[in-house]
Amino acid sequence: MTQIFSIFRKFKKFQVIDVERNPDFDCDSINNYEHIKIVSDCFKNITEISKVPKLFRPTKECDLACQTSKQYAKLHEYVLSLWEILKDKYENFDLDVSFQDLKC
Protein backbone atom coordinates (compact mmCIF):
# COMPACT_ATOMS: atom_id res chain seq x y z
CA MET A 1 0.00 0.00 0.00
CA THR A 2 2.85 2.38 0.71
CA GLN A 3 4.03 1.94 -2.89
CA ILE A 4 0.73 3.22 -4.21
CA PHE A 5 0.78 6.15 -1.77
CA SER A 6 4.28 7.10 -2.89
CA ILE A 7 3.13 6.97 -6.52
CA PHE A 8 0.14 9.11 -5.60
CA ARG A 9 2.41 11.67 -3.88
CA LYS A 10 4.61 11.92 -6.99
CA PHE A 11 1.75 12.01 -9.49
CA LYS A 12 -1.05 13.94 -7.81
CA LYS A 13 -3.28 13.88 -10.89
CA PHE A 14 -3.66 10.10 -10.84
CA GLN A 15 -7.30 9.21 -10.63
CA VAL A 16 -7.26 5.46 -11.13
CA ILE A 17 -4.67 2.74 -10.58
CA ASP A 18 -5.17 -0.66 -12.19
CA VAL A 19 -3.64 -3.42 -10.06
CA GLU A 20 -5.37 -6.31 -11.78
CA ARG A 21 -3.21 -9.40 -12.20
CA ASN A 22 -0.83 -8.12 -9.56
CA PRO A 23 -0.35 -10.93 -7.05
CA ASP A 24 1.52 -8.57 -4.68
CA PHE A 25 -1.43 -6.25 -4.16
CA ASP A 26 -2.92 -6.59 -0.69
CA CYS A 27 -6.67 -7.03 -1.28
CA ASP A 28 -7.36 -6.45 2.40
CA SER A 29 -6.18 -2.85 1.95
CA ILE A 30 -8.63 -1.98 -0.83
CA ASN A 31 -11.05 -0.21 1.52
CA ASN A 32 -8.27 2.16 2.64
CA TYR A 33 -8.22 4.00 -0.69
CA GLU A 34 -10.46 7.04 -0.51
CA HIS A 35 -8.90 9.54 -2.92
CA ILE A 36 -8.08 7.23 -5.77
CA LYS A 37 -9.98 4.51 -7.58
CA ILE A 38 -8.36 1.07 -7.45
CA VAL A 39 -9.26 -1.34 -10.22
CA SER A 40 -8.40 -4.81 -9.03
CA ASP A 41 -9.24 -8.43 -9.47
CA CYS A 42 -9.58 -8.88 -5.73
CA PHE A 43 -12.10 -11.52 -4.92
CA LYS A 44 -12.18 -12.61 -8.57
CA ASN A 45 -10.78 -15.74 -10.16
CA ILE A 46 -7.22 -14.91 -11.31
CA THR A 47 -6.41 -18.14 -13.12
CA GLU A 48 -6.06 -16.08 -16.30
CA ILE A 49 -2.39 -15.51 -15.40
CA SER A 50 -1.68 -19.07 -16.50
CA LYS A 51 -2.54 -18.00 -20.05
CA VAL A 52 0.76 -16.12 -20.41
CA PRO A 53 2.74 -18.11 -22.99
CA LYS A 54 5.84 -19.96 -21.80
CA LEU A 55 9.14 -19.89 -23.68
CA PHE A 56 10.81 -23.11 -24.77
CA ARG A 57 14.38 -23.71 -25.93
CA PRO A 58 15.01 -25.07 -29.43
CA THR A 59 15.33 -28.85 -29.70
CA LYS A 60 16.27 -31.24 -32.49
CA GLU A 61 12.59 -31.74 -33.23
CA CYS A 62 11.77 -28.02 -33.14
CA ASP A 63 14.63 -25.65 -34.00
CA LEU A 64 14.77 -21.88 -33.36
CA ALA A 65 12.52 -21.04 -36.32
CA CYS A 66 9.98 -23.64 -35.20
CA GLN A 67 10.01 -22.42 -31.57
CA THR A 68 9.75 -18.81 -32.74
CA SER A 69 6.77 -19.65 -34.90
CA LYS A 70 5.05 -21.47 -32.03
CA GLN A 71 5.80 -18.62 -29.63
CA TYR A 72 4.48 -16.04 -32.07
CA ALA A 73 1.23 -17.97 -32.47
CA LYS A 74 0.77 -18.26 -28.68
CA LEU A 75 1.70 -14.62 -28.15
CA HIS A 76 -0.73 -13.53 -30.85
CA GLU A 77 -3.50 -15.51 -29.15
CA TYR A 78 -2.59 -13.98 -25.79
CA VAL A 79 -2.56 -10.43 -27.17
CA LEU A 80 -5.99 -11.01 -28.69
CA SER A 81 -7.27 -12.12 -25.27
CA LEU A 82 -5.77 -8.95 -23.71
CA TRP A 83 -7.48 -6.90 -26.41
CA GLU A 84 -10.81 -8.47 -25.43
CA ILE A 85 -10.16 -7.58 -21.79
CA LEU A 86 -9.40 -3.97 -22.75
CA LYS A 87 -12.53 -3.75 -24.89
CA ASP A 88 -14.57 -5.13 -22.00
CA LYS A 89 -13.08 -2.58 -19.60
CA TYR A 90 -13.81 0.22 -22.06
CA GLU A 91 -17.38 -0.92 -22.71
CA ASN A 92 -18.12 -1.30 -18.99
CA PHE A 93 -16.41 1.89 -17.85
CA ASP A 94 -18.91 4.26 -16.28
CA LEU A 95 -17.40 7.74 -16.29
CA ASP A 96 -20.09 9.26 -14.07
CA VAL A 97 -19.69 6.58 -11.41
CA SER A 98 -15.90 6.89 -11.57
CA PHE A 99 -16.07 10.65 -11.07
CA GLN A 100 -18.44 10.19 -8.16
CA ASP A 101 -16.05 7.66 -6.63
CA LEU A 102 -13.15 10.09 -6.98
CA LYS A 103 -14.86 13.02 -5.28
CA CYS A 104 -13.55 13.76 -1.80
C-alpha positions in Angstrom: 0.0 0.0 0.0 2.8 2.4 0.7 4.0 1.9 -2.9 0.7 3.2 -4.2 0.8 6.1 -1.8 4.3 7.1 -2.9 3.1 7.0 -6.5 0.1 9.1 -5.6 2.4 11.7 -3.9 4.6 11.9 -7.0 1.7 12.0 -9.5 -1.1 13.9 -7.8 -3.3 13.9 -10.9 -3.7 10.1 -10.8 -7.3 9.2 -10.6 -7.3 5.5 -11.1 -4.7 2.7 -10.6 -5.2 -0.7 -12.2 -3.6 -3.4 -10.1 -5.4 -6.3 -11.8 -3.2 -9.4 -12.2 -0.8 -8.1 -9.6 -0.3 -10.9 -7.0 1.5 -8.6 -4.7 -1.4 -6.2 -4.2 -2.9 -6.6 -0.7 -6.7 -7.0 -1.3 -7.4 -6.4 2.4 -6.2 -2.9 2.0 -8.6 -2.0 -0.8 -11.0 -0.2 1.5 -8.3 2.2 2.6 -8.2 4.0 -0.7 -10.5 7.0 -0.5 -8.9 9.5 -2.9 -8.1 7.2 -5.8 -10.0 4.5 -7.6 -8.4 1.1 -7.4 -9.3 -1.3 -10.2 -8.4 -4.8 -9.0 -9.2 -8.4 -9.5 -9.6 -8.9 -5.7 -12.1 -11.5 -4.9 -12.2 -12.6 -8.6 -10.8 -15.7 -10.2 -7.2 -14.9 -11.3 -6.4 -18.1 -13.1 -6.1 -16.1 -16.3 -2.4 -15.5 -15.4 -1.7 -19.1 -16.5 -2.5 -18.0 -20.1 0.8 -16.1 -20.4 2.7 -18.1 -23.0 5.8 -20.0 -21.8 9.1 -19.9 -23.7 10.8 -23.1 -24.8 14.4 -23.7 -25.9 15.0 -25.1 -29.4 15.3 -28.8 -29.7 16.3 -31.2 -32.5 12.6 -31.7 -33.2 11.8 -28.0 -33.1 14.6 -25.7 -34.0 14.8 -21.9 -33.4 12.5 -21.0 -36.3 10.0 -23.6 -35.2 10.0 -22.4 -31.6 9.8 -18.8 -32.7 6.8 -19.7 -34.9 5.1 -21.5 -32.0 5.8 -18.6 -29.6 4.5 -16.0 -32.1 1.2 -18.0 -32.5 0.8 -18.3 -28.7 1.7 -14.6 -28.1 -0.7 -13.5 -30.9 -3.5 -15.5 -29.2 -2.6 -14.0 -25.8 -2.6 -10.4 -27.2 -6.0 -11.0 -28.7 -7.3 -12.1 -25.3 -5.8 -9.0 -23.7 -7.5 -6.9 -26.4 -10.8 -8.5 -25.4 -10.2 -7.6 -21.8 -9.4 -4.0 -22.7 -12.5 -3.8 -24.9 -14.6 -5.1 -22.0 -13.1 -2.6 -19.6 -13.8 0.2 -22.1 -17.4 -0.9 -22.7 -18.1 -1.3 -19.0 -16.4 1.9 -17.8 -18.9 4.3 -16.3 -17.4 7.7 -16.3 -20.1 9.3 -14.1 -19.7 6.6 -11.4 -15.9 6.9 -11.6 -16.1 10.7 -11.1 -18.4 10.2 -8.2 -16.1 7.7 -6.6 -13.1 10.1 -7.0 -14.9 13.0 -5.3 -13.6 13.8 -1.8 
